[in-house]
Amino acid sequence: MTRRLKQFARQITLFTYAPPMQAVFHTDGLDLDAWGLILGLSVFAFFAMVIEKGILRRLGIERM
């Protein structure tokens, strides 16, 4: 990971999960169900794009 990406991850974690920041910004951490939904939809979208890419290659379409 690059230094900037690590810094961004720390900031997001600070604003999402630090109790003082949650009070200031009126936010709340994500529960396990929400993380599962995020992960599931992300995996689905990834494989949908991989399948689409394979179909387009098979049809000889390089760009849309």
C-alpha positions, 0 to 999 in steps of 0.5 A: 500500500502506498503511504497516501492510501494508508493515510486515507484508511486511517482517516476513514477508520477514525471518522467511522469508529472513534466515539468522539468523531461519531458524536461530532458527525452523527455517524455509526459503525457498520455491523457485521450484516452490513459488511457481509452485504457489502462484500457479497455485492462486491464479489457479485459485481466483480464476477459479473464484470469478469463474465462480461469481459469473457463474453465480449472477448469471445464475440471479438468486441474490444471496446464498447 
